[in-house]
């Protein structure tokens, strides 16, 4: 064990000492133009497999009870004696290359309490522009799943960033969630949420996201089961508590890893010019008499959701709009119906744990409209809370095909 710790420490010190003392700040331009609108549109079109939209939208709660919160102390052990921050340079030269998976794993081991890692896997798409890994982790009381993602932003991610806002509980229910601004200016998201759709009741996940002024954005997660859905839960709670995850994210062992990463520069946000509030306002004028939007989520662009009640219980409605004038017309689509003016639409119903009715419309002028409704006011729950969606397919069609939806000038 001592030999392993020495190897881990050497790996981190090696990464730190490879960085020169000065140099230009690297810039890796990642222009996420239309990121949110494209993600929403793609999710809507592929919802048959996914079952729902997984949006991370919602209000931020900044907690300052009796003082400003601070980060917990990192776990005692090798991480305190092998901290390479003193020799790591925050601005390595461009082209130095990202840290290896072995280096990330070495830091991850130092940041966590004692335990055994197995089945270590690569970063996956969540680490785009950064580094990360996932693995099974046994703290001696049962195996769970853990993961880490490390990125470096050119500017600190604020409390309003998607990564640091609590999810919309209508779309992604959670047990607890809070976003806090810490005394050093860091922003911390702590989320505990059930995991649905995995076929295992009681599966939960703890998530911590830390954003610091130096641009680092570290996400750590732990759940109480491995990724193999055929296996039963291995423990009742995740192997790491939120405090332990917070300590791991705030550990100085990440300093050389962050220093070796290129700084990600987000391009100007691409606004589809369909503000969520405008979508809800238009939808309000198109809803059948007696139905009024409530509990609306209007924080995004190109997307909004709300609930309506007809006396049988609240029902969720989602609406997505996108401007596709620059995309080539693919012509008639199989299984789609066409109108004389060239408009195409596709209707579907599906059981996604709750019943979903949807219609997607593609107008010849390039406007795409998708309207979805459910027999529940929340997704990802075991059973519906009403006998059926509050809107009929005919009413959905009337809303989606309405000329009231306008392209921006």
C-alpha positions as CSV (number, residue, x, y, z in Angstrom):
1,X,0.0,0.0,0.0
2,X,2.9,2.4,0.9
3,X,4.5,1.5,-2.4
4,X,1.3,2.3,-4.3
5,X,1.0,5.7,-2.5
6,X,4.6,6.5,-3.4
7,X,3.9,5.7,-7.1
8,X,0.8,7.9,-7.1
9,X,2.6,10.8,-5.5
10,X,5.5,10.5,-8.0
11,X,3.0,10.5,-10.9
12,X,1.5,13.7,-9.7
13,X,4.8,15.4,-8.9
14,X,6.0,14.4,-12.4
15,X,3.0,16.1,-14.0
16,X,3.6,19.2,-11.9
17,X,7.3,19.5,-12.6
18,X,6.8,19.1,-16.4
19,X,5.1,22.5,-16.4
20,X,7.4,25.4,-17.0
21,X,7.2,28.5,-14.8
22,X,5.7,30.8,-17.3
23,X,4.1,30.8,-20.7
24,X,1.1,31.9,-22.7
25,X,-2.3,30.9,-21.5
26,X,-3.7,28.1,-23.8
27,X,-7.1,28.7,-25.4
28,X,-9.2,25.9,-26.8
29,X,-12.1,27.5,-28.5
30,X,-15.3,25.6,-28.1
31,X,-18.1,27.5,-29.8
32,X,-21.3,25.9,-28.4
33,X,-23.5,27.7,-30.8
34,X,-27.1,26.5,-30.4
35,X,-26.0,24.0,-27.8
36,X,-29.1,24.1,-25.7
37,X,-31.6,24.3,-28.6
38,X,-29.9,21.4,-30.4
39,X,-29.8,19.3,-27.3
40,X,-33.5,19.9,-26.7
41,X,-34.4,19.2,-30.2
42,X,-32.3,16.0,-30.4
43,X,-33.7,14.8,-27.1
44,X,-37.3,15.4,-28.2
45,X,-36.8,13.5,-31.5
46,X,-35.1,10.6,-29.7
47,X,-37.4,10.5,-26.7
48,X,-38.6,7.1,-27.7
49,X,-35.4,5.7,-26.4
50,X,-34.7,8.2,-23.7
51,X,-38.2,8.5,-22.3
52,X,-38.0,12.2,-21.4
53,X,-36.1,15.4,-21.6
54,X,-33.2,15.6,-19.1
55,X,-32.9,19.3,-18.7
56,X,-30.9,20.9,-15.9
57,X,-32.9,24.1,-15.5
58,X,-34.2,25.6,-12.3
59,X,-33.8,28.2,-9.6
60,X,-30.6,28.6,-7.5
61,X,-30.7,28.7,-3.8
62,X,-27.6,30.5,-2.3
63,X,-27.3,29.4,1.3
64,X,-25.9,31.8,3.9
65,X,-27.4,30.6,7.2
66,X,-25.5,32.4,9.9
67,X,-22.5,33.0,7.7
68,X,-20.9,32.1,4.4
69,X,-20.5,28.3,3.8
70,X,-17.0,27.0,3.3
71,X,-15.5,23.8,1.9
72,X,-14.9,20.9,4.2
73,X,-11.4,19.8,4.9
74,X,-10.0,17.2,2.4
75,X,-9.6,13.7,3.8
76,X,-6.4,13.0,5.8
77,X,-3.9,10.7,4.2
78,X,-1.6,10.7,1.2
79,X,-3.4,13.7,-0.4
80,X,-2.1,16.1,2.2
81,X,1.5,14.9,2.0
82,X,1.7,14.5,-1.8
83,X,0.0,17.8,-2.8
84,X,1.8,19.1,-5.9
85,X,0.2,22.5,-6.0
86,X,3.4,24.3,-4.9
87,X,5.2,23.3,-8.1
88,X,2.2,23.3,-10.5
89,X,2.0,26.3,-12.9
90,X,-1.5,27.6,-13.6
91,X,-0.8,28.5,-17.2
92,X,1.1,25.7,-19.0
93,X,2.1,26.3,-22.6
94,X,-0.2,25.6,-25.5
95,X,0.2,22.0,-26.8
96,X,1.4,20.5,-23.5
97,X,-1.4,18.0,-23.8
98,X,-4.0,16.8,-21.3
99,X,-3.1,14.6,-18.3
100,X,-3.2,10.9,-18.9
101,X,-5.9,8.6,-17.5
102,X,-3.2,7.2,-15.1
103,X,-2.5,10.7,-13.8
104,X,-6.2,11.4,-13.3
105,X,-6.6,8.1,-11.5
106,X,-3.6,8.9,-9.3
107,X,-5.2,12.2,-8.2
108,X,-8.6,10.6,-7.7
109,X,-7.1,8.0,-5.4
110,X,-5.4,10.7,-3.3
111,X,-8.5,12.8,-3.1
112,X,-10.8,10.0,-1.8
113,X,-10.9,8.2,1.5
114,X,-9.3,4.7,1.6
115,X,-10.9,2.2,-0.7
116,X,-10.4,-0.2,-3.5
117,X,-10.9,0.8,-7.2
118,X,-11.9,-1.7,-9.9
119,X,-13.2,-1.6,-13.5
120,X,-11.8,1.8,-14.2
121,X,-13.2,3.3,-17.4
122,X,-12.4,6.3,-19.6
123,X,-14.0,9.7,-19.3
124,X,-16.9,9.4,-21.8
125,X,-18.7,12.3,-23.3
126,X,-19.3,14.1,-20.0
127,X,-15.6,15.1,-20.0
128,X,-15.7,16.8,-23.4
129,X,-12.9,19.4,-23.3
130,X,-11.6,18.0,-20.0
131,X,-10.5,14.7,-18.4
132,X,-12.3,12.2,-16.2
133,X,-12.9,8.6,-15.4
134,X,-15.4,6.3,-13.7
135,X,-14.9,3.2,-11.6
136,X,-16.3,0.8,-9.0
137,X,-15.2,1.8,-5.5
138,X,-15.4,-0.3,-2.4
139,X,-14.9,1.5,1.0
140,X,-15.1,-1.8,2.8
141,X,-18.9,-1.8,3.3
142,X,-20.0,-2.5,-0.3
143,X,-19.2,-1.6,-3.9
144,X,-20.6,1.5,-5.5
145,X,-20.0,3.6,-8.6
146,X,-17.9,6.8,-8.6
147,X,-16.8,9.2,-11.3
148,X,-14.9,12.5,-11.7
149,X,-14.7,15.0,-14.5
150,X,-12.2,17.9,-14.5
151,X,-12.4,20.9,-16.8
152,X,-10.8,24.3,-16.9
153,X,-12.8,27.3,-18.1
154,X,-11.3,30.5,-19.3
155,X,-13.8,32.2,-16.9
156,X,-15.3,30.8,-13.7
157,X,-18.6,29.2,-14.1
158,X,-21.1,31.2,-12.2
159,X,-24.1,30.1,-10.0
160,X,-26.3,30.6,-13.1
161,X,-24.4,28.1,-15.3
162,X,-26.3,25.0,-16.3
163,X,-23.8,22.8,-14.4
164,X,-24.4,24.6,-11.2
165,X,-28.2,25.0,-11.2
166,X,-30.6,22.6,-9.6
167,X,-32.6,20.5,-12.1
168,X,-36.3,21.3,-12.8
169,X,-38.0,18.9,-10.4
170,X,-40.8,18.3,-13.0
171,X,-38.2,16.7,-15.3
172,X,-35.5,15.4,-12.9
173,X,-36.9,14.9,-9.4
174,X,-34.4,15.1,-6.6
175,X,-34.2,14.4,-2.9
176,X,-32.2,17.5,-2.1
177,X,-30.3,20.2,-4.0
178,X,-28.6,23.4,-3.1
179,X,-26.2,25.8,-4.8
180,X,-23.9,27.9,-2.5
181,X,-21.5,30.7,-2.9
182,X,-18.5,30.0,-0.6
183,X,-16.3,32.5,1.2
184,X,-13.5,32.3,-1.4
185,X,-15.8,33.0,-4.3
186,X,-16.2,29.3,-5.3
187,X,-19.6,28.0,-6.3
188,X,-20.7,24.6,-5.0
189,X,-23.7,22.5,-6.1
190,X,-24.7,19.5,-3.9
191,X,-27.3,17.3,-5.4
192,X,-28.8,14.0,-4.2
193,X,-31.2,12.3,-6.6
194,X,-32.9,9.0,-7.2
195,X,-32.0,7.3,-10.5
196,X,-34.9,6.1,-12.5
197,X,-35.2,3.8,-15.5
198,X,-32.4,1.5,-14.3
199,X,-34.7,-1.2,-13.2
200,X,-33.5,-1.1,-9.6
201,X,-35.6,0.6,-6.9
202,X,-33.6,2.4,-4.3
203,X,-30.7,3.4,-6.7
204,X,-29.5,6.9,-5.7
205,X,-26.7,9.2,-6.7
206,X,-24.9,12.0,-4.9
207,X,-23.4,14.7,-7.1
208,X,-21.0,17.6,-6.2
209,X,-20.0,20.3,-8.7
210,X,-17.3,22.8,-7.7
211,X,-16.4,26.0,-9.7
212,X,-13.5,28.1,-8.6
213,X,-12.1,31.4,-9.6
214,X,-9.2,29.8,-11.5
215,X,-11.7,28.3,-13.9
216,X,-11.7,24.8,-12.7
217,X,-15.0,22.9,-12.9
218,X,-14.9,19.6,-11.1
219,X,-17.8,17.2,-11.0
220,X,-17.7,14.1,-8.7
221,X,-20.5,11.5,-8.4
222,X,-21.2,8.4,-6.4
223,X,-24.0,5.9,-6.5
224,X,-24.9,2.8,-4.6
225,X,-24.6,0.3,-7.4
226,X,-22.4,-0.6,-10.3
227,X,-23.4,0.0,-13.9
228,X,-24.4,-3.6,-14.5
229,X,-28.2,-3.4,-14.4
230,X,-28.5,-7.2,-14.0
231,X,-26.8,-7.0,-10.6
232,X,-28.7,-6.1,-7.4
233,X,-27.9,-3.0,-5.3
234,X,-24.6,-3.5,-3.5
235,X,-25.4,-1.1,-0.7
236,X,-28.2,1.2,0.6
237,X,-26.3,4.5,0.2
238,X,-23.5,5.7,-2.1
239,X,-20.0,4.9,-0.9
240,X,-19.2,8.6,-0.5
241,X,-21.2,11.2,1.4
242,X,-21.8,14.7,-0.1
243,X,-19.2,16.1,2.4
244,X,-16.6,13.5,1.2
245,X,-17.4,14.3,-2.4
246,X,-17.0,18.0,-1.7
247,X,-13.7,17.4,0.0
248,X,-12.5,15.4,-2.9
249,X,-13.5,18.1,-5.4
250,X,-11.7,20.8,-3.4
251,X,-8.5,18.8,-2.9
252,X,-5.3,20.4,-4.0
253,X,-4.3,17.2,-5.8
254,X,-6.2,18.5,-8.8
255,X,-4.0,21.6,-9.1
256,X,-1.5,20.0,-11.6
257,X,-4.3,18.3,-13.5
258,X,-6.1,21.6,-13.9
259,X,-2.9,23.4,-14.9
260,X,-2.3,20.9,-17.7
261,X,-5.7,21.4,-19.3
262,X,-6.4,24.0,-22.0
263,X,-8.8,26.7,-21.0
264,X,-12.2,26.3,-22.5
265,X,-13.6,29.5,-24.0
266,X,-17.3,29.4,-24.4
267,X,-18.5,31.3,-27.4
268,X,-21.4,33.8,-27.1
269,X,-24.5,31.9,-26.2
270,X,-26.6,31.2,-29.2
271,X,-30.1,32.4,-28.6
272,X,-32.8,30.8,-30.7
273,X,-34.8,34.0,-30.1
274,X,-37.6,32.0,-28.6
275,X,-37.5,33.0,-25.0
276,X,-39.3,30.6,-22.6
277,X,-41.6,33.3,-21.4
278,X,-42.7,34.0,-25.0
279,X,-43.4,30.4,-25.6
280,X,-45.6,30.1,-22.6
281,X,-47.4,33.3,-23.5
282,X,-48.2,32.0,-27.0
283,X,-49.2,28.6,-25.6
284,X,-51.6,30.3,-23.2
285,X,-53.5,31.8,-26.0
286,X,-53.8,28.4,-27.8
287,X,-54.8,26.2,-24.9
288,X,-58.5,25.1,-24.7
289,X,-60.8,27.1,-22.5
290,X,-60.3,26.4,-18.8
291,X,-56.7,25.4,-19.0
292,X,-54.1,27.8,-17.7
293,X,-50.3,27.2,-17.4
294,X,-49.0,26.9,-13.9
295,X,-45.5,26.1,-12.4
296,X,-43.9,27.2,-15.7
297,X,-40.2,26.8,-16.4
298,X,-39.3,29.7,-18.7
299,X,-35.5,30.0,-17.9
300,X,-34.4,28.6,-21.3
301,X,-34.5,29.6,-24.9
302,X,-36.3,27.5,-27.5
303,X,-37.9,25.4,-24.7
304,X,-40.5,25.8,-21.9
305,X,-42.6,23.5,-19.8
306,X,-45.6,24.0,-17.5
307,X,-48.6,22.1,-16.0
308,X,-52.3,22.4,-16.7
309,X,-55.2,21.2,-14.7
310,X,-58.6,20.2,-15.9
311,X,-60.0,19.0,-12.6
312,X,-58.5,15.5,-12.9
313,X,-55.0,16.5,-11.7
314,X,-52.1,18.5,-13.1
315,X,-50.5,17.3,-16.4
316,X,-47.1,18.3,-17.7
317,X,-46.8,20.0,-21.1
318,X,-43.5,20.6,-22.9
319,X,-42.9,22.8,-26.0
320,X,-39.8,23.1,-28.1
321,X,-39.2,25.6,-30.9
322,X,-36.2,25.8,-33.2
323,X,-35.2,27.9,-36.3
324,X,-34.0,25.5,-38.9
325,X,-33.9,27.8,-41.9
326,X,-30.2,27.0,-42.5
327,X,-30.7,23.3,-42.5
328,X,-31.3,21.6,-45.8
329,X,-34.9,20.4,-46.5
330,X,-34.7,16.6,-46.4
331,X,-38.0,16.3,-48.2
332,X,-41.0,14.1,-47.1
333,X,-40.3,11.9,-44.1
334,X,-41.5,8.3,-43.9
335,X,-44.5,8.0,-41.5
336,X,-45.0,11.7,-41.5
337,X,-48.2,13.4,-42.7
338,X,-48.1,16.3,-45.1
339,X,-50.4,19.3,-45.5
340,X,-51.0,21.1,-48.8
341,X,-48.7,24.0,-47.8
342,X,-45.8,21.6,-47.3
343,X,-46.0,21.4,-43.5
344,X,-45.1,17.9,-42.2
345,X,-46.1,16.5,-38.8
346,X,-45.7,13.3,-36.9
347,X,-47.9,12.2,-34.0
348,X,-47.0,9.5,-31.5
349,X,-48.1,8.1,-28.1
350,X,-45.8,6.1,-25.9
351,X,-45.5,4.7,-22.4
352,X,-42.4,6.1,-20.8
353,X,-43.3,5.1,-17.3
354,X,-46.0,7.7,-17.7
355,X,-48.1,8.1,-20.8
356,X,-46.8,10.6,-23.3
357,X,-48.6,12.1,-26.3
358,X,-46.5,14.2,-28.7
359,X,-46.6,15.9,-32.1
360,X,-43.6,17.3,-34.1
361,X,-44.2,19.8,-36.8
362,X,-41.8,20.9,-39.5
363,X,-42.9,23.9,-41.5
364,X,-41.6,24.8,-44.9
365,X,-40.4,28.1,-43.6
366,X,-37.9,26.3,-41.3
367,X,-39.8,26.5,-38.0
368,X,-39.9,23.3,-36.1
369,X,-42.4,22.9,-33.2
370,X,-42.8,20.0,-30.8
371,X,-45.5,19.7,-28.2
372,X,-45.6,16.9,-25.7
373,X,-48.0,16.2,-22.8
374,X,-48.3,13.5,-20.1
375,X,-50.7,11.9,-17.7
376,X,-48.5,13.2,-14.9
377,X,-47.1,16.5,-13.7
378,X,-43.7,15.0,-13.3
379,X,-41.5,12.6,-15.3
380,X,-39.5,9.7,-14.0
381,X,-42.0,8.5,-11.4
382,X,-43.5,5.1,-10.9
383,X,-47.2,5.9,-11.8
384,X,-49.3,8.6,-13.4
385,X,-51.3,10.9,-11.2
386,X,-54.3,11.3,-13.6
387,X,-56.3,9.0,-16.0
388,X,-54.7,10.5,-19.1
389,X,-53.0,13.6,-20.6
390,X,-55.0,16.8,-20.2
391,X,-54.8,17.5,-23.9
392,X,-56.2,15.3,-26.7
393,X,-54.2,14.5,-29.8
394,X,-56.5,16.9,-31.7
395,X,-55.8,19.7,-29.3
396,X,-52.1,19.0,-29.5
397,X,-52.2,19.2,-33.2
398,X,-54.1,22.5,-33.1
399,X,-51.5,24.0,-30.8
400,X,-48.5,22.7,-32.7
401,X,-49.8,23.6,-36.2
402,X,-51.0,27.1,-35.1
403,X,-49.7,30.1,-37.2
404,X,-49.3,31.9,-33.9
405,X,-45.8,30.4,-33.7
406,X,-43.5,32.8,-35.6
407,X,-40.0,32.7,-36.7
408,X,-37.8,35.6,-35.5
409,X,-37.5,38.4,-38.0
